[in-house]
Amino acid sequence: MAARRYAADVHTIRELVVHLSKWAAAARRFVAENFYVSLTGADDWLEPTGNWSDALENMARAQRELWEEVGKLPDARLEDVLSAQKQYTVYILLHGVVQHNLYHAGQISLLKKLVVQ
């Protein structure tokens, strides 16, 4: 079910899970190392490898590691600007991660409904 492609221009559930993992890891890296990585093209949408349970474990780990770093974050860092290219703050980045997760969770929910029908 997670690998099923419903249309040529629609990501699979598995691709969405890998994508969410990648973005959580990038956000964690900025919070932990103050190093911003902009994901584009193939870096943004990696071809899934491994099995489905690995993809789920990787996503859970990436999200957990991000929120562990957020827990250590001093309030003052929330106003740090990400980079010269991205003129928004850590605070906005973290809100963006939550919104990004919710957006793709909605897509996953809709794709799962297609399987049931």
Buried (B, 14 or more C-beta within 10 A) or exposed (E): EBEEEEEEEBBBBBBBBBBBBBBBBBBBBBBBEEEBBEBEEEEEBEEBEEEBEEBBEBBEEBBEBBBEBBEEBEEEBBEBEBEEEEEEBBBBBBEEBEEBBEEBEEEBEEBEEEEEE
